[in-house]
Amino acid sequence: MTYSPRRIARIRSLIKARIAEVLLRDMHDPRLGFVTITRIELDRELERCKVYWSSLGSEKERKLNAHALAHAAKYLQHEVAAVLPTKTVPRLEFHFDPSIEGAIRITKILQELEEERNSKDSDSPSPGGTEKETRPATGRIPPFPPGEDIPSREE
């Protein structure tokens, strides 16, 4: 039996919420660190469910988390079955999601580039010997310069 995309999306959200809740409250495996469920992929027949997870830490910690999740897959599948409104329960497969690590790595690179740019700007004098004009850090739009008309809202 195939399910509609809308129902699949609802079932995915149920699975994700239940797995996250069980990992947070019920799992007492010392190998399991702080794990975040990033996304769920579910086929239309509800046979397979790919659970993508991520965690911060070393490669060793990641392997321990992967082993703990693989070991707890049947237990988690049983817990998911309790909340699903379907007769069938998909087989859970856990996959590491490197997207968070990639985002952190990119953020660090951008911060390093920003620091490098700031250090170059502070070392070199601005052209013409005058100080650079800076915008106020208020987040507001500056007022119109004198002599310019303010646009009206008249229609």
Secondary structure as the mmCIF struct_conf table of DSSP 4:
data_model
#
loop_
_struct_conf.conf_type_id
_struct_conf.id
_struct_conf.beg_label_comp_id
_struct_conf.beg_label_asym_id
_struct_conf.beg_label_seq_id
_struct_conf.end_label_comp_id
_struct_conf.end_label_asym_id
_struct_conf.end_label_seq_id
HELX_RH_AL_P HELX_RH_AL_P1 PRO A 5 ARG A 25
TURN_TY1_P TURN_TY1_P1 ASP A 26 ASP A 26
TURN_TY1_P TURN_TY1_P2 PRO A 30 ARG A 31
STRN STRN1 THR A 36 LEU A 42
TURN_TY1_P TURN_TY1_P3 ARG A 44 GLU A 45
BEND BEND1 LEU A 46 GLU A 47
STRN STRN2 ARG A 48 SER A 54
BEND BEND2 GLY A 57 GLY A 57
HELX_RH_AL_P HELX_RH_AL_P2 GLU A 59 HIS A 71
TURN_TY1_P TURN_TY1_P4 ALA A 72 ALA A 72
HELX_RH_AL_P HELX_RH_AL_P3 ALA A 73 ALA A 81
TURN_TY1_P TURN_TY1_P5 ALA A 82 VAL A 83
BEND BEND3 PRO A 85 LYS A 87
HELX_LH_PP_P HELX_LH_PP_P1 PRO A 90 PRO A 90
STRN STRN3 ARG A 91 PHE A 96
TURN_TY1_P TURN_TY1_P6 PRO A 98 PRO A 98
HELX_RH_AL_P HELX_RH_AL_P4 SER A 99 ASP A 123
BEND BEND4 SER A 124 SER A 124
HELX_LH_PP_P HELX_LH_PP_P2 PRO A 125 SER A 126
HELX_RH_3T_P HELX_RH_3T_P1 PRO A 127 GLY A 129
BEND BEND5 THR A 130 THR A 130
HELX_LH_PP_P HELX_LH_PP_P3 GLU A 131 GLU A 133
TURN_TY1_P TURN_TY1_P7 ALA A 137 THR A 138
BEND BEND6 ARG A 140 ARG A 140
HELX_LH_PP_P HELX_LH_PP_P4 ILE A 141 PRO A 145
TURN_TY1_P TURN_TY1_P8 PRO A 146 GLY A 147
HELX_LH_PP_P HELX_LH_PP_P5 GLU A 148 SER A 152
#
